[in-house]
């Protein structure tokens, strides 16, 4: 867990708490604000995950560009393994 993940989770919990307090007090404004805080924290987590996937894809692309024969060999082995497993049915 990094600093941003902890902050997002804390914001999400705070949003849940605020929404629960608003529900108990029948205060629609507090409920909506709590849900908005929770949604913002969740969106930030998805944004971070998206960034990590993009970084991983860039790393793979760089590796393939630098060593295309090894990448082809790896893909060939994966395809052979999948074909072998599907052929056993």
C-alpha positions in Angstrom: 0.0 0.0 0.0 1.3 3.4 -0.9 0.4 6.8 0.6 -2.2 7.5 -2.1 -4.0 4.2 -1.6 -4.3 4.8 2.1 -5.6 8.4 1.5 -8.2 7.1 -1.0 -9.4 4.4 1.4 -9.6 6.8 4.3 -11.7 9.2 2.1 -13.9 6.3 1.1 -14.5 5.3 4.7 -15.1 9.0 5.6 -17.6 9.2 2.8 -19.4 6.0 4.0 -19.5 7.4 7.6 -20.9 10.7 6.4 -23.5 9.0 4.3 -24.5 6.7 7.3 -24.8 9.7 9.6 -26.9 11.5 7.0 -29.1 8.4 6.7 -29.6 8.2 10.5 -30.4 11.9 10.8 -32.6 11.9 7.6 -30.3 14.6 6.3 -30.3 14.3 2.5 -27.5 16.8 2.1 -25.1 14.9 4.4 -26.0 11.7 2.6 -25.3 13.1 -0.8 -22.0 14.7 0.3 -20.9 11.4 1.9 -21.7 9.4 -1.3 -19.9 12.0 -3.4 -16.8 11.7 -1.2 -16.9 8.0 -1.5 -17.4 8.1 -5.2 -14.4 10.5 -5.6 -12.2 8.2 -3.6 -13.2 5.2 -5.7 -12.7 7.1 -9.0 -9.2 8.0 -7.8 -8.4 4.4 -7.1 -9.6 3.3 -10.6 -7.5 6.2 -12.0 -4.4 4.9 -10.3 -5.1 1.3 -11.5 -5.5 2.6 -15.0 -2.2 4.4 -14.8 -0.4 1.2 -13.5 -1.9 -0.8 -16.4 -0.7 1.8 -18.9 2.8 1.7 -17.3 2.9 -2.1 -17.6 1.7 -2.0 -21.2 4.5 0.5 -22.0 7.0 -1.8 -20.3 5.8 -4.8 -22.3 5.9 -2.7 -25.6 9.4 -1.6 -24.9 10.5 -5.2 -24.2 8.9 -6.4 -27.4 10.6 -3.7 -29.4 14.0 -4.5 -27.9 13.7 -8.3 -28.1 11.2 -9.3 -30.7 12.4 -12.8 -31.2 12.0 -13.6 -27.5 8.5 -12.1 -27.5 7.5 -14.3 -30.5 8.9 -17.3 -28.8 6.9 -16.5 -25.6 3.7 -16.0 -27.6 4.3 -19.2 -29.6 4.8 -21.2 -26.3 1.6 -19.7 -24.8 -0.4 -20.6 -28.0 1.1 -24.1 -28.0 0.1 -24.6 -24.4 -3.4 -23.3 -24.9 -3.8 -25.5 -28.0 -2.5 -28.5 -26.1 -5.0 -27.9 -23.2 -7.9 -27.3 -25.6 -7.0 -30.3 -27.6 -7.3 -32.6 -24.6 -11.0 -32.0 -24.2 
